[in-house]
């Protein structure tokens, strides 16, 4: 067990988790000042609330809030007034107030309710195409399926800055109601646009319906209606390459492929830790739009259709515990503790239609409405300050309250105790299945209280017409480490018996509960660390995972019973552990029936210490700010027709290894 000098607040078991999800407070400061010096600063973030309504008119009133008076924060004499513009800023390198916790509860103070609507107005200097009129009008499309999922009511839920009379266009046809019902005779992609009488518009991404999904081609084997099989994790594979590879994977006999986060995410033209767009930026969402680094919504839809046509299911990686890290947003920031150095705003993976998004750390300017820009807002979701927990450090890993409400390494933590947040997450899950996903991993699930997850799953079920598809399953990332007693024991923060009993109380059947699985981080060394509290049919296992590839990672100590390929594990050794996963996994009494879902990581090799994805988007030729020292990762194609497993220096393609395939096929009776 190594000492972690750079992450003093993290236990060894959490180090990998921290490195993946975002920068520590010290690292965020390094990002802000663009050099290797700085101080460890608590990240104090402000938030704004969003309450959505589904009426034709809605409004928001605004009032000026007092600002904290400190040596670096603006005092009350510098409150925002209607005279400020986007060109104004606080004098003397002062900052706007931040929104730290005033109690241990994690609840956001209601005084920040009106700190929202930061998106530039159309026609102002910082406006971009993706901003649309989100300075005034935001919203999303909620899908509510009928029983059997052969009909669906689409509700366009909106919120406006002030009173607006809205007209809703469904495929270009205007109506005053925000709702419209469709049935399975509708075979297109639904276009939705909202227009105010005063001209403001909001156009949403095309809507998919579940009945239009490509049927899963039947294959021989013990797949049990999609409830048994091996899933290949395609780490760093663009959608277009997966579409070319899915025939190979399907013919090998795998159940499916798992993508990495596909929701719109942080991107930058400025290096972080000397790498441009490190892979863990994928775990910093900007919105729930399916416009990720690996492909657009259209590319994703095409890939899923292709894979399903070969009998291969596709699974998502859903990041719903948090949004982007403090200071990783679309506006400029500065740091008075580092000679007032400034750093520019970030971009997103949606390219020309990238959504606006804002956090409150190190802010000093004003928005186009005249108020301070110390906001926490993700307009394309939409989320605002009252949808988040107040900012506090996550510095105790055996305290359920802190696990749930603390900001994991500065990532803006969603308040999943709020009904709207729960519903919005459930609606996002419904969108995933509507475009063709068969299930999803839930990232950082142990930082979402089991009580909240239960309600989310119930809302998800209700929105799907009262039942889950028969081939659906999800798995929760619950890294246990030294917190096994809390997380998989008999506590009221346990994902075993406690979670199961709560799911039963919400009316989920035994078969539906079996679909809600746990990624078993105790495998292979502690497969028993729950004391038998959860059925082995609900445990998902694998050898190495993408988190473990980081230097210093000890989130899962394999103790010589597994190995991480990109950390110097020999090909033969790694192959043998993958074969064991299918022939005799630790803890299995019945290899046929225990651990019915097993994961296999197909990744890429790190090159010259650079861990970025070789998709071309981490090539330093795209760098525009502080480019000295940028360590580049050039482009390599993920799909190569006749490439062999373990060969080369780019993608590992472990899933192509014939010995692993044969072991998997034997397990699946193919």
VOLUM-915979 format. One record per residue (C-alpha): x, y, z; residue in one letter. Coordinates in steps of 0.02 Angstrom, whole numbers, plus 32768, in hexadecimal, padded with zeros to 4 digits. Example, Ala and Ser with C-alpha at 12.3 -4.5 7.8 and 13.67 -1.06 7.14 Angstrom:
// VOLUM-915979
82677F1F8186A
82AC7FCB8165S
***
This chain:
// VOLUM-915979
800080008000X
8056809D7FC4X
805781478019X
7FF981CA7FB4X
8051826E7FCDX
7FF382C37F3FX
7F47828F7F7CX
7F4B829A803AX
7E8E82938049X
7E7C81F07FEAX
7E8E8140802CX
7EF380C77FC3X
7E5480747F88X
7E1381177F41X
7EAE81587EE7X
7E82810E7E3EX
7DD1814E7E4FX
7E1281FD7E6EX
7E8E81FD7DDEX
7E0781C97D63X
7D7B823E7D91X
7DD782E17D9AX
7E5E834C7DE4X
7E7B835E7E9DX
7E6A840D7EE4X
7F2784257ED1X
7F2083E57E1FX
7E8E84547DF4X
7EF384E87E30X
7F8384B17DC0X
7F0984AF7D31X
7ED2855E7D5BX
7F7D85AE7D64X
7FC585467CD5X
806685237D32X
80A084A27DAFX
809685167E46X
800185407EAFX
7FAF851F7F53X
7F35849B7F8AX
7E9384FC7F8AX
7DE884BF7FBFX
7D7684C97F2AX
7CE485367F5AX
7C5C85317ED9X
7BBD858F7EC0X
7B1D854B7E7DX
7A7C857B7E2DX
79D485267E36X
796884E77DA9X
78B484B77DC4X
7868847A7D24X
77B384917CF9X
774784537C6CX
76D484E67C5BX
76C7855B7BC9X
770B85ED7C2EX
779285F27CB2X
77FA86777D05X
788C86927D7AX
78A687277DEDX
795387647E19X
799C87BB7EAFX
7A4E87EE7ED7X
7AA387857F5CX
7B2487C47FD8X
7BD687947FB0X
7C4F87508030X
7CCA87D5806AX
7D7C87908076X
7E2587C7803AX
7E0A87787F8FX
7D4D877D7F7EX
7CE688127F4AX
7C91886E7FD9X
7BDD88A47FE2X
7C01894B7F8FX
7C2B88EC7EF0X
7B8688917EDFX
7B4288797E32X
7ACB88FE7DF6X
7A7289127D52X
7AFE89837D15X
7B7D88F77CFCX
7BA488A67C54X
7C0988127C17X
7C9E88877C02X
7CA488B47CBBX
7D0688597D40X
7D32886B7DF8X
7DC888DB7E1EX
7E6C88AC7E71X
7E6287F47E44X
7DD087D97EB9X
7D5D87447EA1X
7CA3872D7EB0X
7C6586CD7F47X
7C6186117F46X
7BE0859E7F93X
7C2C852B8014X
7BC784C68090X
7B85851A812DX
7B5984748180X
7B8283BB8174X
7AE383918115X
7B2583BA8068X
7A89841F803EX
7AA284B77FCFX
7A73855C8021X
79D685A17FD0X
7A24864F7FC6X
7A7986157F26X
79D585E97ED0X
79D8867B7E58X
7A8E866C7E23X
7A6D86227D79X
7A52864F7CC0X
7B0A866B7C99X
7B03863B7BE0X
7B2E86CF7B6EX
7A9D871E7B13X
7A9287057A59X
7AF8878B7A01X
7B6F87AE7A91X
7C2A87927A83X
7C3486E97AD8X
7B9A869D7A85X
7BB485FC7A23X
7B40859079BDX
7B2785117A48X
7AED859A7ABFX
7A4D85B07A5AX
79DF861C7ACBX
7A0C85C27B6CX
7A25866D7BBBX
7967866E7BC4X
792185C37B98X
795A85147BC8X
790A84687BCAX
790D83B37B95X
789D832B7B4EX
785A82AD7BCBX
782082047B86X
779681A67BE2X
776F80FD7B93X
76CB80A27BA1X
76BC7FED7BD7X
77157F7E7B5AX
777780157B18X
771080237A79X
76DD80D67A9EX
773781697AEBX
770482147B2BX
778982987B0EX
778683277B8BX
77F183BF7B65X
781F84037C10X
785A84B77C0BX
788D85477C7CX
789D85FD7C4BX
78F886927C92X
785886F97C8EX
77A686E57C4EX
77A386A27B9DX
771686607B33X
775785BF7AE6X
7727855B7A4CX
776284A77A3AX
7790845E7991X
779083A1797AX
77D8837978CEX
77B0842B789BX
76F9842678D0X
76CD84AE794EX
7662849479E9X
764684EF7A8DX
765684527AF8X
770184177B2EX
76CD835F7B1EX
76AB82EA7A8DX
7690822E7A86X
76D981BC7A00X
76C1810479DCX
7729807D7987X
76EC80B278DBX
7763814678ECX
7807810C78A1X
786C81AC7893X
78D982187901X
7871829A795BX
78A8834F7949X
787283C679D4X
787F848379D6X
783B85007A53X
781C85B37A1BX
77EB86487A86X
777686CF7A47X
780887487A5BX
787886DE79EBX
78E386787A64X
78FB85C47A2BX
7935851E7A71X
7956848C79FDX
797583E17A4AX
79D9834E7A07X
796F82D279A5X
7908825B7A0FX
7911819E79F8X
788881227A26X
78AD80767A69X
783B801B79EFX
78A98055795FX
79427FFA79A2X
79927F7A7930X
795D7ECC796BX
79E67E6779BFX
7A177DDC7946X
7A027D317997X
7AA17CCD79B3X
7AC27C2079F8X
7B077C197AA8X
7AD67C257B60X
7AAA7CDF7B5BX
7A0C7CCE7BC5X
79B27D5E7B71X
7A467DD17B8BX
7A5D7DA67C43X
7AFD7D417C2BX
7B9A7D637BC8X
7C3F7DBD7BB5X
7C437E787B95X
7CDA7ECB7B43X
7D047F777B88X
7D3D7FDD7AF1X
7DAE805B7B48X
7DDD80E87AD2X
7D8480A07A39X
7D25812079CEX
7C7480F1799BX
7CA080DE78E4X
7D2A8061790DX
7CB77FFC797FX
7C387FF578F1X
7CBE7FA27885X
7CF57F2E7911X
7C4C7EF47951X
7C3C7E6978CFX
7CE17E1F790CX
7CAB7E2C79C2X
7BFF7DE279A1X
7C437D4F793EX
7CBE7D2C79CBX
7C287D117A3DX
7C2F7DA67AB3X
7B8A7DE47AFBX
7BAF7E9B7ADBX
7C217F317AE3X
7C287FB87B66X
7C4F806A7B33X
7C9E80EE7BA0X
7C3C818C7BCCX
7BE081CD7B33X
7B8882627B81X
7BCC830C7B50X
7C6D83267BB1X
7CFB83A07BD3X
7D7A83BE7B4AX
7E06843D7B45X
7E8B848B7AD7X
7EFB84A27B70X
7F5E840E7BB5X
7F3B83CA7C62X
7FCB83717CBAX
802783897C14X
7FA783257BB1X
7F2183697B40X
7E7483277B6BX
7EA6829C7BE4X
7E3182077BE0X
7DE0822F7C88X
7D9382CD7C3FX
7D14824F7BFBX
7CD8823F7CAFX
7CB382F97CBDX
7C0783107C6DX
7BCA83B37C23X
7B1A83767BFBX
7AB682D77BDDX
7ABC82EF7B21X
7B0782557ACEX
7B8F82BB7A79X
7C2E82707ABFX
7CE582707A90X
7CD281C67A3DX
7C4781FF79CAX
7BAA826579A9X
7AFA822979CCX
7AE981FC7914X
7B8B81977915X
7B55814179B5X
7AAB8113796FX
7AFA80CB78D1X
7B7880667934X
7AF4801D79AAX
7A877FEE7916X
7B187F9578C2X
7B4B7F37795EX
7A9A7EFF7986X
7A867EBF78D3X
7B137E4378FAX
7AC57E1079A0X
7B3A7E7C7A09X
7AF27EE67A95X
7B397F907AC4X
7B4A7FD47B75X
7B6780877BB0X
7BD080D37C3BX
7B5D814E7C97X
7BAC81DA7CFEX
7B1F821A7D6EX
7B71823A7E16X
7BBF82DE7DE0X
7BE183567D52X
7C8683AA7D22X
7D0C83DD7D9EX
7D15848A7DE9X
7D6F84FF7D73X
7D54848B7CDEX
7CCF84ED7C83X
7CAE85667BF5X
7CDE86097C4AX
7D82865E7C75X
7DC9864F7D25X
7E57869E7D88X
7EB786797E28X
7EE687077E9EX
7F5B86937EFEX
7FC786797E63X
7FEB87287E22X
7F3A87357DDEX
7F6186BE7D50X
7ECB869C7CE0X
7E9886027C7FX
7E1D85F57BF1X
7D7985977BE9X
7D6B84E37BB3X
7D0D849A7B20X
7CA383FD7B10X
7C9C83607AA7X
7C03839F7A47X
7C76840879D7X
7C14848D7977X
7B77847479E2X
7BD2846B7A89X
7B6484967B1DX
7B8D85207B99X
7BBB84EC7C4BX
7BF9854B7CE2X
7C4585357D8EX
7C6385BD7E10X
7D1885A77E45X
7D8E86397E23X
7D0A86A47DCDX
7D1587607DBDX
7CA5879A7D2FX
7BEF87BC7D07X
7B71876A7C98X
7B0787BB7C11X
7A7787D87C8CX
7AEA88407CFCX
7AFD87C97D90X
7BA1877A7DCAX
7BD986E07D6BX
7BFB86767E05X
7B8085F17DCFX
7B7385357DC9X
7B0B85107D30X
7AFB848D7CA8X
7A7384D87C3AX
7A6684487BBDX
7A3283CC7C45X
79F584407C95X
7A4384437D44X
7A5D84D97DB5X
7AA184F97E64X
7A1284AE7EC8X
7A2A840A7E6AX
7AD683F47EBCX
7B1D83DA7F68X
7B7C846D7FB0X
7C3884617FA1X
7C9283FC8024X
7D2783898021X
7D1282CE801BX
7D9382A4809FX
7D4D820C80FAX
7D2A816C809BX
7CCA81118123X
7C49819B813DX
7BAF817E80D0X
7B79823380DAX
7C20826F8096X
7C2481E88010X
7B7A82247FD5X
7B8882E17FE7X
7C4383067FDAX
7C9283437F3AX
7D0082B67EFCX
7DA4830B7ECCX
7D4983AD7EA5X
7CC483647E32X
7C2083C27E42X
7BB483477EA3X
7AFE83327E74X
7A7C83307EFFX
7A29828C7ED2X
79B682A17F67X
795683237F01X
78C182E07EA2X
78E983437E05X
799C83037E00X
795F82507E16X
78E082667D8CX
795D82B77D16X
79D582267D2DX
794B81A87D10X
791882047C71X
79CD81FE7C36X
79CE81427C51X
792F81357BE9X
798481947B5CX
7A1481177B61X
799E80847B46X
793B80E57AC5X
79D180F87A53X
79FB803F7A62X
7A6780207AFBX
7A3B7F7E7B56X
7A7B7FB97BFFX
7AFE80247C54X
7B8380307CDAX
7B6680B57D5FX
7C09810F7D84X
7C3281407E38X
7B9480EA7E77X
7BD780DF7F29X
7BCD819D7F30X
7B1181957F11X
7AAE81627FAAX
7A5780B97F95X
79B1810D7FC1X
79C781847F2EX
79F780FA7EB5X
795C80987EE4X
78E981297EB8X
794881487E16X
793180927DE3X
7878809C7E0EX
7861813A7DA6X
78C480E87D1AX
785180517D1FX
77B580BD7D21X
77F281217C8CX
780E80807C2BX
775780537C3CX
77657FF77CE2X
77E77F737CB7X
789B7F5E7C81X
78C37F0C7BD9X
78E77E537BF1X
799C7E637BB9X
79C27EFF7C22X
7A417F067CACX
7AA87F8B7D03X
7B407F807D73X
7B757FF87DFDX
7C29802B7E16X
7C4180107ED0X
7CFA800C7EFCX
7D027FC27FAAX
7DB77FCD7FE2X
7DBA7FE2809EX
7D03801480A5X
7CB87F67808CX
7C587F6A8130X
7C00800A80FDX
7BE57FE58045X
7BBF7F2B803FX
7B977F0680F6X
7AFA7F26815DX
7AFC7FE48162X
7A788058811BX
7AF9808A8098X
7B0E7FD98055X
7AFA7FA37FA1X
7AD27EEF7FD2X
7A427EC28048X
7A0E7F75806CX
7A037FA47FB4X
79A87F037F89X
79257F1C8011X
79077FCF7FDAX
78F07F977F26X
78717F157F5EX
78157F9B7FC0X
780580007F1EX
77B17F6D7EC9X
78427F267E65X
78347E6B7E47X
78BF7DEE7E6BX
78E87DE37DB1X
78F17EA17DA4X
79627EAB7E3CX
79D47E2A7DEAX
79E87EA67D5BX
7A347F267DD4X
7AE37EE17DEEX
7B817F177E49X
7C2B7F247DF8X
7C887EB77E73X
7D2B7F117E98X
7D587E897F16X
7D797E0F7E87X
7DEF7DB37E7DX
7E397DC47F2CX
7D9E7DDD7F98X
7D097D967F3CX
7CBB7D6D7FE5X
7CCA7E18803AX
7C0D7E30803FX
7BF77D9780ADX
7B7A7D4D8033X
7B017DDF803DX
7AED7DED7F81X
7ACF7D647F02X
7B617D3A7E91X
7AEA7D517DFFX
7AEE7E0C7E27X
7BAC7E1A7E2CX
7C087E577D91X
7CC07E257D8AX
7D5B7E497D22X
7E187E437D26X
7E667EEE7D03X
7DFB7F897CEEX
7E1E80357CA4X
7E3580897D4EX
7EC380167D7DX
7F2A804D7CE8X
7F5C80EE7D40X
800380F97D98X
7FEE80E57E53X
7F4280997E44X
7F1780217ED0X
7E5980287ECAX
7E607F6B7EADX
7EF87F107EEEX
7EFD7E727E85X
7F837E267EF6X
7FCB7DB67E71X
7F227D6E7E41X
7F0E7DE17DABX
7F737E647D4FX
7F657F077CEEX
7FA07EF37C3BX
7FE17FA47C1DX
80467FA27CBFX
80C57F247C85X
80617E857C97X
809D7E087C15X
80277DD67B8BX
80277D207BC2X
80057D4C7C77X
7F787DC27C49X
7F2D7D447BD1X
7F2C7CBE7C58X
7ECE7D2E7CD2X
7E4D7D557C4DX
7E397C9C7C26X
7E227C797CE1X
7D977CFA7CE3X
7D327C837C76X
7D6E7BD97CB1X
7D827BE47D6FX
7D677C937DB8X
7D8C7CA57E71X
7CF37C917EDEX
7C867C367E5FX
7C2E7B987E99X
7BD67B7F7DF3X
7C387BC67D61X
7B9F7BB77CF2X
7B307C217D61X
7B977C8D7DD7X
7BD57D347D95X
7B6B7D2C7CF6X
7BB17DD47CB9X
7C6E7DDC7CA3X
7CD07E707C5FX
7D6C7E747BF3X
7DCE7F157BDCX
7E0B7F3A7B2CX
7E747FD67B3EX
7F0C802C7AF1X
7FC2802E7B24X
800A80C77B78X
8097810E7B10X
812F81677B57X
80CE81847BF7X
803E81D97B9BX
7F9781907BD1X
7F2681F07B59X
7EB781997ADAX
7F0681827A2DX
7E6B81C379D3X
7EC282617997X
7E6A82D47A13X
7F0082D47A88X
7F7B83097A01X
7FD683A57A3CX
7FC483F2798FX
7F16842579CDX
7F5D84807A65X
7F42853D7A6DX
7F6F856E7B21X
800A85477B8CX
804784C87B0EX
80FA84BC7B4BX
8112840F7B94X
807683C87B42X
8091830D7B2BX
803982D87A8DX
7FDC82387A63X
7FC5822979A9X
7F3E81CE794AX
7F3881117937X
7EA080B678F1X
7E478048796EX
7E007FD878E7X
7E817F7D787EX
7E387EED781BX
7EB87E65783CX
7F0A7EA778D9X
7F397E29795FX
7F187E317A19X
7FA67E767A85X
80097EAC79EBX
804D7F5879C3X
80577FF47A2FX
7FAA80407A19X
7F0A7FE17A41X
7F197F3E7AA4X
7E867EE37A4EX
7E857E607AD8X
7DD77E2B7AA2X
7E217DE27A01X
7E907D637A5BX
7E5F7CB57A21X
7E857C5E7AC6X
7E1B7CD97B28X
7D907CC97AA7X
7D947C0B7AB3X
7D877C107B71X
7CF67C897B67X
7C9C7C227AE2X
7CAD7B857B4CX
7C607BE17BE0X
7BD27C1B7B6FX
7BB97B6D7B23X
7BD97BAC7A74X
***
